[in-house]
């Protein structure tokens, strides 16, 4: 299928000196998203209520910059010191631009609820489509469910950390956090049962609170920290404290990548709501790319300010167990820190809200294509809300099951944090690699969307591949030495175990009923699309 067939007559795209540039969408693409979707083999079942602002807000919220940093800031600080915090964030945010751009380009070409899962299956020869679609889909769904569960677990911990700060006699019990975690999941399940119009209105203001809370915290910390107590740049950029037990200081610093990689993941979330977005082939990829840039830049400033105002680092994370909150409490006092902490928790709630919406759409698309042995139940649309409510509550149930792991070991819950980024990032590699490997295959005809990197794409994809393999290796590495059952990093074994089970499932049964992405267009419409 050519560009003209898919999107209508495109505007000229040649940039000066061959530099890739964003192509202007044609009127046909702007006014007829459903026609584009039909050419990809699907009939539109959602109502398109998300505009540019809602889509960008969604993409920013899925990363939940302020709350995600608050949840994970303690990790790089405690493992490698302040240098690990600032350098890992800088390196990760720069390198993750390659992921954002690579994913945005794929999403622009395949604006469907299946996102990269659908794209992967269409970027390989027909014989490979079932197995590639199967692997990518299960990796992506595993990572997304882990993301919902870990973010909700982090939010419940943040709320209880506030209780500890306000009540000296309170001690957090695991069952307290699990009950709060479950209650929050139910609330988010109810919110995600709203019609698309309600979800769009709810999402619209997320971005302002997300960025606004970060800016206010930065200004307040700088205003309330005496100049004499601020750490100089020579300290925050060079002070490495190896608390890992590993002999290498470089490894201790690198282990701090968990914070930036866990924050800047689920890039393709905006793709999964693309069937609810106006001008999805342009709005979704641009939202992804700009959100990566904004999160990286503002997040780095926030991390630097936290380190500058941290005071005696050896006393962190403090009674709350959260170094971010400990620094706020030190500089703002109880009242001030609690007011701003409420907004941080609100940002975390927004992150779960958008993550659950994206995750449910992926499950819906996977079931729509016949990849689950559920007879299409998870792919059913609620007649009233025009949203996949069954898929929403399926994700809620899986997330609760992941939370149950906390009763076995808190180490297992921490592994979910790493597994989220590991599974998702691996699922992102597959379509990018497939696109390059099978670029000239006669059964694969990649048609670029409006977000197109042209000749630069192969270099950006190469950087993305190398960085992903490196950071995934780091995220699977045990944080401390010597190794024990409680300190071992279970992210890799859990991910591999789930993938092994999915392979067995595919070999025994899946290959009999799953043949890759399955068109839901009526036969008459399929003939019309093919004729056009």
C-alpha positions in Angstrom: 0.0 0.0 0.0 1.5 3.4 -1.0 1.5 6.6 1.0 -1.1 8.1 -1.3 -3.4 5.1 -0.9 -3.2 5.2 2.8 -3.2 8.8 3.7 -4.1 10.7 0.6 -1.8 13.1 -1.4 1.0 14.0 0.9 2.6 17.4 1.1 6.3 17.7 0.1 8.6 16.4 2.8 12.2 17.0 1.6 14.0 19.1 4.2 17.1 21.1 3.7 20.3 19.0 3.5 18.2 15.9 3.6 17.2 16.4 7.2 14.1 14.4 8.2 11.1 16.5 9.0 7.5 16.0 10.1 5.2 15.8 7.1 2.0 17.8 7.0 -1.1 15.5 7.0 -3.4 15.8 4.1 -7.0 16.7 4.5 -8.2 13.2 3.8 -6.1 11.9 6.8 -7.3 14.7 9.0 -11.0 14.1 8.3 -11.1 10.4 7.9 -9.2 8.4 10.5 -11.7 5.6 10.1 -10.7 5.2 6.5 -7.0 4.9 7.5 -8.0 2.3 10.1 -10.0 0.4 7.5 -7.0 0.2 5.2 -5.2 -1.5 8.1 -8.0 -4.0 8.3 -10.1 -2.8 11.2 -13.6 -1.3 11.6 -13.7 1.5 14.0 -15.6 0.6 17.2 -14.5 3.5 19.5 -15.8 7.0 19.5 -13.0 9.5 18.8 -13.0 12.1 21.6 -9.3 12.8 22.2 -7.9 15.9 20.5 -4.4 17.1 20.5 -4.4 18.5 24.0 -5.9 15.3 25.5 -3.5 13.1 23.6 -0.5 15.1 24.7 -1.8 15.1 28.3 -2.3 11.4 28.1 1.3 10.8 26.8 2.8 13.0 29.6 0.6 11.4 32.3 1.6 7.9 31.3 5.2 8.8 32.4 3.9 10.6 35.5 7.2 12.5 35.7 6.9 14.0 39.2 5.3 11.0 40.9 7.6 8.5 39.1 10.7 10.3 40.3 9.2 10.5 43.8 8.7 6.7 43.7 12.1 5.8 42.4 14.4 8.6 43.5 15.6 6.6 46.6 17.0 3.8 44.4 19.8 5.7 42.6 20.5 7.9 45.7 20.9 4.9 48.0 22.9 2.7 45.5 25.3 5.2 43.9 24.9 8.5 45.6 23.8 11.9 44.1 26.1 11.4 41.0 24.1 8.4 40.1 20.9 10.4 40.3 21.9 13.2 38.0 24.1 11.3 35.5 21.7 8.3 35.1 18.8 10.6 34.4 20.8 12.7 31.9 22.1 9.7 30.0 18.8 7.9 30.1 16.7 10.9 29.0 19.0 11.6 26.0 19.2 8.0 24.9 15.5 7.5 25.3 14.8 10.1 22.6 15.9 7.3 20.2 13.2 5.1 21.6 10.6 7.8 21.5 11.4 8.7 17.9 11.5 5.0 16.7 8.3 4.2 18.4 6.5 7.3 17.2 7.5 6.5 13.6 6.0 3.0 13.9 2.8 4.3 15.6 2.3 6.9 12.9 2.2 4.1 10.3 0.0 1.8 12.4 -2.5 4.0 14.4 -4.5 1.1 16.0 -5.4 0.0 19.5 -2.9 -2.9 19.1 -0.1 -0.4 18.8 3.3 -2.0 18.4 1.8 -5.5 18.6 -0.2 -4.9 15.5 2.8 -3.2 13.8 5.2 -6.1 14.6 2.9 -8.7 13.0 2.6 -6.6 9.9 6.3 -5.9 9.5 7.3 -9.5 8.9 6.4 -12.0 6.1 3.1 -13.8 6.4 4.6 -17.1 7.7 6.2 -15.2 10.7 3.1 -13.1 11.6 1.5 -15.4 14.2 4.6 -16.0 16.3 5.9 -12.4 16.1 2.5 -11.0 17.0 2.2 -13.5 19.8 5.6 -12.7 21.3 5.2 -8.9 21.0 1.7 -9.0 22.3 2.4 -11.0 25.4 5.6 -9.0 26.2 3.8 -5.8 25.8 0.8 -6.8 27.9 3.0 -8.3 30.6 5.0 -5.0 30.8 1.8 -2.9 30.9 0.1 -4.9 33.6 3.4 -4.7 35.6 3.4 -1.0 35.0 -0.2 -0.6 36.3 0.5 -2.8 39.4 3.9 -1.2 40.3 2.6 2.4 39.9 -0.5 1.7 42.0 1.7 0.0 44.6 4.0 3.0 44.5 1.0 5.3 45.0 -0.2 3.3 48.0 3.3 3.5 49.5 3.4 7.3 48.9 0.1 7.8 50.7 1.2 5.7 53.6 4.5 7.5 53.7 2.5 10.7 54.2 0.7 9.1 57.1 4.1 8.1 58.7 5.2 11.7 58.3 2.1 13.0 60.1 1.9 10.3 62.7 5.1 9.3 64.4 3.5 6.2 66.1 2.3 4.7 62.8 4.1 1.7 61.3 3.3 0.6 57.8 2.2 -3.0 57.6 2.2 -4.9 54.4 -1.5 -5.8 54.6 -2.3 -2.1 55.1 -0.6 -1.3 51.8 -2.2 -4.2 50.0 -5.7 -3.2 51.0 -5.0 0.4 50.0 -3.5 -0.8 46.7 -6.6 -2.9 46.0 -9.0 -0.1 46.8 -7.1 2.3 44.5 -7.2 -0.2 41.7 -11.0 -0.6 42.1 -11.4 3.2 42.0 -9.3 3.4 38.8 -11.3 0.5 37.3 -14.5 2.5 37.9 -13.1 5.6 36.4 -11.9 3.7 33.3 -15.5 2.4 32.9 -16.6 5.9 31.8 -17.4 6.6 28.2 -14.6 7.9 26.0 -15.9 11.5 26.2 -15.6 11.3 30.0 -12.1 9.9 29.8 -11.1 12.7 27.5 -12.4 15.4 29.8 -10.7 13.8 32.8 -7.4 13.5 30.9 -7.4 17.1 29.6 -6.0 18.7 32.8 -3.5 16.0 33.8 -0.6 17.6 32.0 -0.9 21.0 33.8 -0.9 19.3 37.2 2.0 17.1 36.2 4.3 19.8 34.9 2.9 22.4 37.4 3.7 20.3 40.4 7.3 19.8 39.3 7.8 23.5 38.7 6.3 24.5 42.1 8.4 21.8 43.9 11.6 23.1 42.2 10.9 26.7 43.1 9.8 25.9 46.6 12.8 23.8 47.4 15.2 26.4 46.1 13.4 29.2 48.0 13.3 27.3 51.4 16.9 26.0 51.3 19.5 28.4 52.8 22.3 29.1 50.4 24.9 27.8 52.8 23.1 24.4 52.9 23.0 23.9 49.2 25.3 21.3 47.8 27.7 22.7 45.1 27.8 21.3 41.6 31.2 19.8 42.3 29.5 17.6 44.9 26.3 16.5 43.1 28.0 15.7 39.8 31.0 13.8 41.3 30.0 12.3 44.6 29.7 8.6 44.2 28.8 6.4 47.3 28.9 2.7 46.5 26.4 1.1 48.8 25.8 -1.9 46.5 28.5 -4.3 47.7 29.7 -4.7 44.1 33.4 -3.7 43.7 32.7 -1.4 40.7 31.7 2.2 41.3 30.6 2.4 37.7 28.1 -0.4 38.1 26.8 1.2 41.3 26.1 4.4 39.4 24.6 2.6 36.4 22.1 0.7 38.6 20.5 4.1 39.2 19.0 3.8 35.6 15.9 2.2 37.2 14.5 5.6 38.0 14.7 7.1 34.5 13.9 3.9 32.7 10.9 3.2 34.9 9.7 6.8 34.5 10.2 7.0 30.7 8.5 3.8 29.6 5.2 2.8 28.2 6.0 5.1 25.3 3.4 3.5 23.0 0.5 4.1 25.4 -0.8 6.9 23.2 -0.9 4.4 20.3 -3.3 2.2 22.2 -5.9 4.9 22.4 -5.3 5.9 18.7 -8.7 4.6 17.8 -10.2 7.2 20.2 -8.0 10.1 18.8 -8.7 12.6 16.1 -6.0 12.6 13.4 -4.3 9.7 15.2 -1.5 9.1 12.7 -0.1 12.6 13.6 -1.5 13.4 17.1 -0.3 10.1 18.8 3.3 10.1 17.5 3.9 13.8 18.1 2.5 13.4 21.6 4.9 10.5 22.3 7.9 12.3 21.0 7.2 15.7 22.7 6.4 13.9 26.0 9.8 12.2 26.0 11.6 15.5 25.4 9.6 17.3 28.2 9.9 14.5 30.7 13.6 14.2 30.1 14.4 18.0 30.4 12.1 18.9 33.3 12.9 15.6 35.2 16.6 16.3 35.0 16.2 19.8 36.5 14.0 18.3 39.3 16.6 15.7 40.1 19.4 18.2 40.3 17.4 20.5 42.6 16.5 17.6 44.8 20.2 16.7 45.1 21.2 20.4 45.7 18.7 20.7 48.6 19.1 17.1 50.0 21.0 18.1 53.1 22.8 15.2 54.8 22.3 12.4 52.3 23.3 9.8 54.9 20.1 10.6 56.8 17.9 9.8 53.8 15.3 8.4 53.1 14.2 9.1 56.6 11.3 7.7 58.6 8.9 7.7 55.6 11.2 5.5 53.6 11.0 7.9 50.7 14.0 10.2 50.0 11.9 12.6 47.8 9.4 13.2 50.7 12.3 13.3 53.2 13.9 16.2 51.3 10.6 18.1 51.0 9.9 17.6 54.7 13.4 18.9 55.6 13.0 22.1 53.6 9.2 22.8 53.8 8.2 21.4 57.1 5.2 19.1 57.7 2.5 21.4 56.4 4.2 22.6 53.3 5.5 19.1 52.3 2.1 17.5 52.8 0.3 20.1 50.6 2.7 19.5 47.7 2.9 15.8 48.4 -0.8 15.6 47.8 -0.2 16.8 44.2 2.6 14.3 43.7 0.1 11.6 44.7 -2.4 13.0 42.3 0.1 12.8 39.5 0.7 9.1 40.4 -3.1 8.6 40.3 -3.2 10.1 36.8 -0.4 7.7 35.7 -2.4 4.7 36.8 -5.5 6.0 35.2 -3.9 6.4 31.8 -1.8 3.2 32.1 -5.0 1.2 32.8 -6.8 2.7 29.9 -3.9 1.9 27.5 -3.5 -1.6 28.9 -7.2 -2.4 28.5 -7.1 -1.3 24.9 -4.1 -3.6 24.2 -6.0 -6.5 25.8 -9.0 -5.6 23.7 -7.0 -5.6 20.5 -5.3 -8.9 21.4 -8.6 -10.5 22.0 -10.1 -9.0 18.9 -7.4 -10.7 16.9 -8.1 -14.0 18.6 -4.9 -14.3 20.6 -6.7 -15.1 23.8 -8.6 -18.4 24.3 -11.6 -16.3 25.5 -13.8 -16.6 22.5 -13.5 -12.8 22.1 -14.9 -11.9 25.5 -12.1 -9.5 26.3 -12.6 -7.9 22.9 -16.2 -7.0 23.4 -17.3 -3.4 23.5 -19.8 -2.2 26.1 -22.9 -1.0 24.2 -23.5 1.9 26.5 -20.0 3.4 27.0 -18.5 2.2 23.7 -15.4 1.1 25.7 -14.0 -2.4 26.5 -15.0 -2.5 30.2 -14.4 -6.3 30.5 -10.8 -5.8 29.4 -10.5 -3.0 32.0 -11.5 -5.2 34.9 -9.4 -8.1 33.6 -6.3 -5.8 33.9 -7.4 -4.8 37.4 -7.7 -8.4 38.4 -4.2 -9.3 37.1 -2.8 -6.3 38.9 -4.3 -7.4 42.2 -2.7 -10.8 41.7 0.7 -9.2 41.2 0.1 -7.3 44.5 -0.4 -10.6 46.3 3.3 -11.3 45.6 4.1 -8.7 48.4 3.0 -11.3 51.0 5.7 -13.7 49.7 8.5 -11.2 49.4 8.8 -7.4 49.0 11.7 -8.2 46.8 9.3 -9.8 44.3 7.3 -6.5 44.2 10.4 -4.5 43.6 11.2 -6.9 40.7 7.9 -5.9 39.1 9.2 -2.3 38.9 12.2 -3.6 36.8 10.1 -6.1 34.9 7.8 -3.3 33.7 10.6 -1.5 31.9 12.3 -4.8 30.8 9.2 -6.4 29.2 8.0 -3.1 27.6 11.4 -2.1 26.2 12.0 -5.6 24.7 8.6 -5.4 23.1 9.6 -2.1 21.5 12.7 -3.6 20.0 10.8 -6.3 18.0 8.9 -4.0 15.5 11.9 -1.8 14.9 14.2 -4.7 14.2 11.6 -6.4 12.0 11.1 -3.3 10.0 14.8 -3.1 9.1 15.4 -6.9 8.6 12.4 -7.3 6.3 12.5 -3.9 4.7 12.9 -5.3 1.2 10.8 -8.4 1.5 8.0 -8.6 -1.1 5.3 -9.5 1.6 6.3 -6.5 3.8 5.4 -3.0 2.5 6.1 -0.5 5.3 4.2 2.7 4.5 5.5 5.6 6.6 3.0 7.8 8.4 3.2 11.6 8.7 5.9 11.2 11.5 8.8 10.0 9.3 12.5 10.2 10.0 13.5 9.4 6.4 17.3 8.6 6.1 18.0 9.3 9.7 15.7 6.6 10.9 18.2 3.7 10.5 20.8 5.5 12.7 18.2 6.4 15.3 16.9 2.8 15.3 20.5 1.6 15.8 21.1 3.8 18.8 17.7 2.7 20.2 18.6 -1.0 19.8 22.0 -0.7 21.5 20.7 1.4 24.4 17.8 -0.9 25.0 20.0 -3.9 25.2 22.3 -2.1 27.6 19.7 -0.7 30.0 17.7 -3.9 30.1 20.8 -5.8 31.2 21.3 -3.2 33.9 17.7 -3.4 35.1 18.1 -7.2 35.4 21.2 -7.0 37.4 21.0 -7.6 41.2 21.2 -4.3 43.1 23.3 -5.6 46.0 26.0 -8.1 46.7 26.4 -10.8 48.1 23.3 -12.4 46.6 20.6 -13.9 48.7 17.0 -15.0 48.0 15.9 -11.5 49.2 18.4 -9.5 47.2 18.3 -11.4 43.9 16.7 -9.5 41.0 13.8 -11.6 39.8 12.9 -9.3 36.8 14.6 -11.4 34.2 13.5 -14.9 35.6 9.9 -13.7 35.8 9.9 -12.2 32.3 11.6 -15.3 30.9 9.2 -17.6 32.7 6.1 -15.8 31.4 7.5 -15.8 27.9 8.4 -19.5 28.1 4.8 -20.3 29.2 3.5 -18.2 26.3 5.7 -20.2 23.9 4.4 -23.5 25.3 0.9 -22.2 25.1 1.4 -21.2 21.5 2.9 -24.5 20.6 0.2 -26.6 22.2 -2.9 -24.6 21.4 -2.3 -21.0 20.2 -1.0 -21.8 16.7 -4.3 -23.6 16.1 -6.5 -20.5 16.6 -4.2 -17.5 16.2 -3.0 -16.6 12.8 -1.9 -13.0 13.4 -3.9 -9.7 13.3 -7.4 -10.5 12.1 -9.5 -8.0 10.2 -12.9 -7.3 11.7 -14.2 -5.6 8.6 -17.3 -7.0 6.9 -16.5 -8.9 3.7 -18.1 -6.2 1.5 -15.9 -3.5 3.1 -12.8 -5.7 2.7 -13.4 -6.0 -1.0 -14.0 -2.2 -1.3 -10.7 -1.4 0.6 -8.8 -3.9 -1.6 -10.3 -2.4 -4.7 -9.4 1.1 -3.7 
